[in-house]
Amino acid sequence: MRDLKGQNGKNMVILASGGLVSSLVGSGLIDELRIIVCPVVLGGGKMYFRDIREQVGLELADVKKSAKGSARLTYRVPASLLSV
């Protein structure tokens, strides 16, 4: 799995798979995260990054707001943290 980023091909998109995303972030294989925040308070929910054991500093790259109030936050992982 370590050679995933070194292969030719297109970008991958992973939707709603916290376990897979946590594994890839922890391995230095994710370079961008897009998180959609919906304006609903549920009082509980699923933790998508529970398996990440070390802090990962992210850089806010973009914010897009929808007409209904949700926000899409785009974060980039600094190149120094990526596995090449």
N, CA, C and O atoms as a MOPAC input file, in Angstrom:
PM7 MOZYME 1SCF
protein

 N      0.81300 1    -1.19600 1     0.00000 1
 C      0.00000 1     0.00000 1     0.00000 1
 C      0.85900 1     1.26400 1     0.00000 1
 O      0.38300 1     2.32500 1    -0.40300 1
 N      2.08300 1     1.17400 1     0.43200 1
 C      2.96200 1     2.33500 1     0.49200 1
 C      3.25000 1     2.92500 1    -0.88400 1
 O      3.56500 1     4.11100 1    -0.97900 1
 N      3.15300 1     2.13000 1    -1.96000 1
 C      3.48200 1     2.64500 1    -3.28300 1
 C      2.25700 1     3.22300 1    -3.99500 1
 O      2.35200 1     3.56700 1    -5.17300 1
 N      1.12600 1     3.34000 1    -3.32700 1
 C     -0.10300 1     3.84400 1    -3.91800 1
 C      0.09000 1     5.22400 1    -4.53600 1
 O     -0.35000 1     5.44700 1    -5.66400 1
 N      0.71900 1     6.13600 1    -3.84900 1
 C      0.89500 1     7.49400 1    -4.34600 1
 C      1.89700 1     7.58700 1    -5.49200 1
 O      1.82500 1     8.51300 1    -6.30000 1
 N      2.81900 1     6.65200 1    -5.57000 1
 C      3.84100 1     6.70600 1    -6.60300 1
 C      3.38700 1     6.18600 1    -7.95300 1
 O      4.14000 1     6.29200 1    -8.92200 1
 N      2.20700 1     5.63600 1    -8.05800 1
 C      1.73800 1     5.06500 1    -9.30500 1
 C      1.05800 1     6.10600 1   -10.18000 1
 O      0.49400 1     7.08000 1    -9.68100 1
 N      1.11800 1     5.89200 1   -11.49900 1
 C      0.42700 1     6.76500 1   -12.43900 1
 C     -1.07000 1     6.50600 1   -12.35400 1
 O     -1.50000 1     5.39700 1   -12.03800 1
 N     -1.84400 1     7.51700 1   -12.63300 1
 C     -3.29400 1     7.36400 1   -12.61600 1
 C     -3.96500 1     8.64900 1   -12.20500 1
 O     -3.33200 1     9.70000 1   -12.09800 1
 N     -5.25200 1     8.54600 1   -11.97600 1
 C     -6.04500 1     9.71900 1   -11.62800 1
 C     -6.23100 1     9.81100 1   -10.12000 1
 O     -5.88400 1     8.89300 1    -9.37700 1
 N     -6.78400 1    10.93300 1    -9.68800 1
 C     -7.07300 1    11.13500 1    -8.26900 1
 C     -8.16200 1    10.18600 1    -7.80600 1
 O     -9.01200 1     9.76800 1    -8.59300 1
 N     -8.13400 1     9.85200 1    -6.54000 1
 C     -9.16700 1     9.01400 1    -5.93600 1
 C    -10.07200 1     9.86300 1    -5.06300 1
 O     -9.62100 1    10.82200 1    -4.43600 1
 N    -11.32900 1     9.51500 1    -5.02400 1
 C    -12.29200 1    10.16200 1    -4.13900 1
 C    -12.87100 1     9.08300 1    -3.24700 1
 O    -13.31300 1     8.03900 1    -3.72700 1
 N    -12.86800 1     9.33600 1    -1.94800 1
 C    -13.41600 1     8.38700 1    -0.98200 1
 C    -14.54200 1     9.10800 1    -0.25600 1
 O    -14.33100 1    10.16100 1     0.34500 1
 N    -15.73000 1     8.53900 1    -0.31400 1
 C    -16.88400 1     9.14700 1     0.32600 1
 C    -17.30200 1     8.34000 1     1.54900 1
 O    -17.54100 1     7.13600 1     1.45300 1
 N    -17.38900 1     9.00200 1     2.69300 1
 C    -17.95500 1     8.42400 1     3.91500 1
 C    -17.35400 1     7.09500 1     4.32000 1
 O    -18.08100 1     6.16200 1     4.65900 1
 N    -16.04800 1     6.99900 1     4.28800 1
 C    -15.37500 1     5.78800 1     4.75500 1
 C    -14.28900 1     6.19600 1     5.73500 1
 O    -13.11100 1     6.27900 1     5.38400 1
 N    -14.70700 1     6.45100 1     6.97600 1
 C    -13.78100 1     6.94000 1     7.99200 1
 C    -12.61800 1     6.02300 1     8.25400 1
 O    -11.49900 1     6.49300 1     8.45700 1
 N    -12.85400 1     4.69400 1     8.25700 1
 C    -11.77000 1     3.75400 1     8.51100 1
 C    -10.70100 1     3.81000 1     7.43400 1
 O     -9.50800 1     3.83300 1     7.73800 1
 N    -11.12400 1     3.83200 1     6.17700 1
 C    -10.17200 1     3.88800 1     5.06400 1
 C     -9.42900 1     5.22300 1     5.04800 1
 O     -8.21200 1     5.26000 1     4.86400 1
 N    -10.16300 1     6.31400 1     5.23900 1
 C     -9.52500 1     7.63700 1     5.25600 1
 C     -8.51700 1     7.73300 1     6.39100 1
 O     -7.41400 1     8.24200 1     6.19300 1
 N     -8.87600 1     7.25400 1     7.57700 1
 C     -7.95100 1     7.27500 1     8.71800 1
 C     -6.68000 1     6.50700 1     8.39800 1
 O     -5.57900 1     6.96100 1     8.71100 1
 N     -6.82600 1     5.35400 1     7.78000 1
 C     -5.67400 1     4.53400 1     7.41900 1
 C     -4.77500 1     5.25200 1     6.41000 1
 O     -3.55200 1     5.24700 1     6.54600 1
 N     -5.38500 1     5.86300 1     5.40600 1
 C     -4.60400 1     6.55500 1     4.37900 1
 C     -3.95300 1     7.82100 1     4.90900 1
 O     -2.81900 1     8.12700 1     4.54100 1
 N     -4.64900 1     8.56800 1     5.77100 1
 C     -4.05000 1     9.76700 1     6.38100 1
 C     -2.87200 1     9.35700 1     7.25700 1
 O     -1.80700 1     9.97300 1     7.20500 1
 N     -3.06700 1     8.32000 1     8.05700 1
 C     -2.00000 1     7.83500 1     8.93100 1
 C     -0.78400 1     7.33400 1     8.17400 1
 O      0.32400 1     7.33600 1     8.71000 1
 N     -0.97800 1     6.90400 1     6.93200 1
 C      0.12500 1     6.41200 1     6.10100 1
 C      0.73700 1     7.50900 1     5.23400 1
 O      1.67400 1     7.24900 1     4.48000 1
 N      0.21400 1     8.73600 1     5.33500 1
 C      0.74900 1     9.84000 1     4.53600 1
 C      0.33200 1     9.78100 1     3.08300 1
 O      1.04700 1    10.29500 1     2.22300 1
 N     -0.81100 1     9.16800 1     2.78100 1
 C     -1.23500 1     8.98100 1     1.39200 1
 C     -2.38900 1     9.89500 1     0.97900 1
 O     -2.84800 1     9.82200 1    -0.16100 1
 N     -2.85800 1    10.74200 1     1.87000 1
 C     -3.92600 1    11.69800 1     1.54100 1
 C     -3.30000 1    13.07800 1     1.46300 1
 O     -2.61100 1    13.50300 1     2.39000 1
 N     -3.53500 1    13.77900 1     0.36100 1
 C     -2.97100 1    15.12400 1     0.25900 1
 C     -4.03300 1    16.21500 1     0.37800 1
 O     -3.69800 1    17.38900 1     0.53300 1
 N     -5.31700 1    15.83300 1     0.30600 1
 C     -6.37700 1    16.82300 1     0.42200 1
 C     -7.62100 1    16.18000 1     1.02000 1
 O     -7.98300 1    15.05400 1     0.67700 1
 N     -8.26700 1    16.91400 1     1.91800 1
 C     -9.52600 1    16.47400 1     2.52200 1
 C    -10.58600 1    17.51700 1     2.22400 1
 O    -10.34900 1    18.71500 1     2.38300 1
 N    -11.74800 1    17.06700 1     1.79400 1
 C    -12.88900 1    17.96300 1     1.61900 1
 C    -13.96600 1    17.50400 1     2.58600 1
 O    -14.48200 1    16.39100 1     2.48600 1
 N    -14.28900 1    18.37100 1     3.51000 1
 C    -15.24200 1    18.03900 1     4.56000 1
 C    -16.45300 1    18.94600 1     4.40900 1
 O    -16.31700 1    20.16800 1     4.34600 1
 N    -17.63800 1    18.34700 1     4.35300 1
 C    -18.86500 1    19.12600 1     4.24500 1
 C    -19.51700 1    19.18900 1     5.61900 1
 O    -19.78800 1    18.16400 1     6.24400 1
 N    -19.76400 1    20.41900 1     6.07800 1
 C    -20.39400 1    20.64800 1     7.36800 1
 C    -21.82600 1    21.08900 1     7.10800 1
 O    -22.06800 1    22.10100 1     6.45100 1
 N    -22.77300 1    20.31500 1     7.63500 1
 C    -24.19700 1    20.64200 1     7.48900 1
 C    -24.69300 1    21.27200 1     8.78600 1
 O    -24.32500 1    20.82500 1     9.87200 1
 N    -25.52700 1    22.30600 1     8.68100 1
 C    -25.98300 1    23.02700 1     9.87400 1
 C    -27.10300 1    22.29900 1    10.62200 1
 O    -28.22900 1    22.78800 1    10.70600 1
 N    -26.77400 1    21.12900 1    11.16100 1
 C    -27.73600 1    20.34700 1    11.93700 1
 C    -27.02300 1    19.86400 1    13.19300 1
 O    -25.92100 1    19.32200 1    13.11100 1
 N    -27.64300 1    20.05600 1    14.35100 1
 C    -27.07600 1    19.57600 1    15.60300 1
 C    -27.78900 1    18.28600 1    15.97600 1
 O    -28.99600 1    18.28300 1    16.21500 1
 N    -27.03900 1    17.19300 1    16.02400 1
 C    -27.62700 1    15.89000 1    16.31500 1
 C    -27.37100 1    15.42800 1    17.74300 1
 O    -28.09700 1    14.57800 1    18.25800 1
 N    -26.35100 1    15.97900 1    18.38500 1
 C    -26.02400 1    15.55900 1    19.74400 1
 C    -25.17000 1    14.31200 1    19.79500 1
 O    -24.88700 1    13.81200 1    20.88400 1
 N    -24.76100 1    13.80700 1    18.68200 1
 C    -23.91100 1    12.62500 1    18.60900 1
 C    -23.58500 1    12.37300 1    17.15500 1
 O    -24.10200 1    13.05300 1    16.26900 1
 N    -22.74800 1    11.42200 1    16.91300 1
 C    -22.41700 1    11.12600 1    15.52700 1
 C    -21.22400 1    10.20700 1    15.42900 1
 O    -20.69900 1     9.73000 1    16.43500 1
 N    -20.81400 1     9.97100 1    14.22700 1
 C    -19.72800 1     9.05900 1    13.92000 1
 C    -18.40400 1     9.82300 1    13.88400 1
 O    -18.32000 1    10.89500 1    13.28500 1
 N    -17.37600 1     9.27600 1    14.52300 1
 C    -16.04200 1     9.87200 1    14.47800 1
 C    -15.29700 1     9.29100 1    13.27400 1
 O    -15.03600 1     8.08900 1    13.22300 1
 N    -14.96300 1    10.13100 1    12.32600 1
 C    -14.30300 1     9.64400 1    11.11600 1
 C    -12.79800 1     9.47900 1    11.26400 1
 O    -12.19300 1     8.72500 1    10.50300 1
 N    -12.18500 1    10.14900 1    12.20400 1
 C    -10.72600 1    10.11200 1    12.31500 1
 C    -10.26400 1     9.48800 1    13.62000 1
 O     -9.18400 1     9.82700 1    14.10200 1
 N    -11.02700 1     8.60800 1    14.19700 1
 C    -10.69600 1     8.03600 1    15.50500 1
 C     -9.42700 1     7.19800 1    15.48500 1
 O     -8.77200 1     7.07300 1    16.52000 1
 N     -9.05500 1     6.62200 1    14.35300 1
 C     -7.89800 1     5.73200 1    14.28900 1
 C     -6.57000 1     6.45100 1    14.06600 1
 O     -5.51900 1     5.81200 1    14.05500 1
 N     -6.60400 1     7.75500 1    13.89000 1
 C     -5.36200 1     8.50800 1    13.69100 1
 C     -4.74100 1     8.74800 1    15.06000 1
 O     -5.36700 1     9.34300 1    15.93800 1
 N     -3.51500 1     8.28700 1    15.23800 1
 C     -2.85700 1     8.32900 1    16.55200 1
 C     -2.01000 1     9.57800 1    16.77300 1
 O     -1.72200 1     9.94000 1    17.91300 1
 N     -1.60900 1    10.23700 1    15.68500 1
 C     -0.78200 1    11.43100 1    15.81100 1
 C     -1.50600 1    12.62000 1    15.20300 1
 O     -2.29400 1    12.47200 1    14.26900 1
 N     -1.23500 1    13.78700 1    15.73500 1
 C     -1.84200 1    15.00700 1    15.21300 1
 C     -1.34300 1    15.26300 1    13.79300 1
 O     -0.15100 1    15.13900 1    13.51400 1
 N     -2.25600 1    15.61700 1    12.90700 1
 C     -1.91400 1    15.94700 1    11.52300 1
 C     -2.30700 1    17.40200 1    11.29500 1
 O     -3.49000 1    17.73900 1    11.31200 1
 N     -1.32200 1    18.25700 1    11.08500 1
 C     -1.59800 1    19.67400 1    10.84200 1
 C     -2.09800 1    19.86700 1     9.42300 1
 O     -1.42800 1    19.46900 1     8.47000 1
 N     -3.26000 1    20.46800 1     9.27300 1
 C     -3.84400 1    20.71000 1     7.96200 1
 C     -3.83800 1    22.19600 1     7.65700 1
 O     -3.87700 1    23.02900 1     8.56200 1
 N     -3.78800 1    22.52200 1     6.36400 1
 C     -3.83300 1    23.91800 1     5.92500 1
 C     -5.15900 1    24.15500 1     5.21800 1
 O     -5.47700 1    23.46000 1     4.25300 1
 N     -5.93700 1    25.12600 1     5.68600 1
 C     -7.20600 1    25.44700 1     5.04700 1
 C     -6.92200 1    26.05500 1     3.67700 1
 O     -6.25700 1    27.08500 1     3.57500 1
 N     -7.43200 1    25.41100 1     2.62400 1
 C     -7.16100 1    25.85500 1     1.25900 1
 C     -8.35700 1    26.57200 1     0.63700 1
 O     -8.18000 1    27.45900 1    -0.19800 1
 N     -9.58500 1    26.19100 1     1.04000 1
 C    -10.75700 1    26.77900 1     0.39800 1
 C    -11.99800 1    26.55000 1     1.26200 1
 O    -12.09600 1    25.55800 1     1.98400 1
 N    -12.93400 1    27.48000 1     1.17200 1
 C    -14.23200 1    27.34000 1     1.82700 1
 C    -15.29600 1    27.73000 1     0.80800 1
 O    -15.22400 1    28.79900 1     0.20100 1
 N    -16.27100 1    26.86500 1     0.62600 1
 C    -17.39700 1    27.17100 1    -0.25200 1
 C    -18.67200 1    27.01800 1     0.57000 1
 O    -18.85800 1    26.01300 1     1.25500 1
 N    -19.53800 1    28.00500 1     0.50200 1
 C    -20.78700 1    28.00900 1     1.26200 1
 C    -21.95100 1    27.78900 1     0.30300 1
 O    -22.01300 1    28.40600 1    -0.76000 1
 N    -22.87500 1    26.90400 1     0.68400 1
 C    -24.04000 1    26.65700 1    -0.16400 1
 C    -25.17100 1    27.61000 1     0.22300 1
 O    -25.12900 1    28.24800 1     1.27600 1
 N    -26.17100 1    27.69500 1    -0.63600 1
 C    -27.32500 1    28.55800 1    -0.38500 1
 C    -28.11700 1    28.10000 1     0.84200 1
 O    -28.78700 1    28.91100 1     1.48100 1
 N    -28.04600 1    26.80600 1     1.17600 1
 C    -28.78900 1    26.27800 1     2.31400 1
 C    -27.98700 1    26.29800 1     3.61500 1
 O    -28.46600 1    25.81800 1     4.64200 1
 N    -26.77400 1    26.84800 1     3.58000 1
 C    -26.00500 1    27.03000 1     4.80600 1
 C    -24.93000 1    26.01000 1     5.09100 1
 O    -24.21200 1    26.15100 1     6.08100 1
 N    -24.78600 1    24.98700 1     4.26500 1
 C    -23.69100 1    24.05200 1     4.51100 1
 C    -22.39600 1    24.65600 1     3.97000 1
 O    -22.41400 1    25.57000 1     3.14500 1
 N    -21.29000 1    24.13200 1     4.44800 1
 C    -19.98800 1    24.63200 1     4.02100 1
 C    -19.09800 1    23.46800 1     3.62100 1
 O    -19.05400 1    22.44800 1     4.30900 1
 N    -18.38300 1    23.62000 1     2.50100 1
 C    -17.39600 1    22.62200 1     2.09200 1
 C    -16.02300 1    23.20000 1     2.38600 1
 O    -15.61200 1    24.20400 1     1.80300 1
 N    -15.32900 1    22.54900 1     3.29600 1
 C    -13.99600 1    22.98100 1     3.70400 1
 C    -12.97200 1    22.09800 1     3.01100 1
 O    -13.05200 1    20.87200 1     3.09000 1
 N    -12.02100 1    22.70500 1     2.34100 1
 C    -10.95500 1    21.95800 1     1.68800 1
 C     -9.66400 1    22.20200 1     2.45100 1
 O     -9.20500 1    23.33600 1     2.59100 1
 N     -9.09300 1    21.11500 1     2.93700 1
 C     -7.82500 1    21.18300 1     3.68100 1
 C     -6.74900 1    20.44300 1     2.90500 1
 O     -7.02200 1    19.41700 1     2.28400 1
 N     -5.54100 1    20.95500 1     2.93800 1
 C     -4.40500 1    20.26800 1     2.32800 1
 C     -3.45800 1    19.80500 1     3.43300 1
 O     -3.26000 1    20.48200 1     4.44200 1
 N     -2.89400 1    18.64700 1     3.20600 1
 C     -1.87400 1    18.11900 1     4.11200 1
 C     -0.53300 1    18.68500 1     3.62100 1
 O     -0.21600 1    18.55100 1     2.43900 1
 N      0.25600 1    19.31100 1     4.49500 1
 C      1.54800 1    19.85500 1     4.06600 1
 C      2.41900 1    18.76400 1     3.41800 1
 O      2.43200 1    17.62000 1     3.87100 1
 N      3.13500 1    19.13000 1     2.37000 1
 C      3.95900 1    18.18000 1     1.62300 1
 C      4.95600 1    17.45200 1     2.52500 1
 O      5.31600 1    16.30600 1     2.25600 1
 N      5.39500 1    18.10500 1     3.57700 1
 C      6.37500 1    17.48000 1     4.46400 1
 C      5.80300 1    16.26100 1     5.19600 1
 O      6.56700 1    15.43700 1     5.70000 1
 N      4.47900 1    16.13300 1     5.26300 1
 C      3.84600 1    15.01600 1     5.94700 1
 C      3.42800 1    13.90500 1     4.99700 1
 O      2.95800 1    12.85700 1     5.44200 1
 N      3.59100 1    14.11900 1     3.68900 1
 C      3.13900 1    13.15000 1     2.71000 1
 C      4.21000 1    12.09300 1     2.44200 1
 O      5.41000 1    12.36600 1     2.48700 1
 N      3.74600 1    10.90200 1     2.16900 1
 C      4.62000 1     9.80500 1     1.78000 1
 C      4.74600 1     9.83200 1     0.26300 1
 O      3.73600 1     9.78600 1    -0.43800 1
 N      5.94800 1     9.90400 1    -0.24600 1
 C      6.13000 1     9.97500 1    -1.70000 1
 C      6.70700 1     8.69700 1    -2.23100 1
 O      6.92900 1     8.57400 1    -3.43600 1

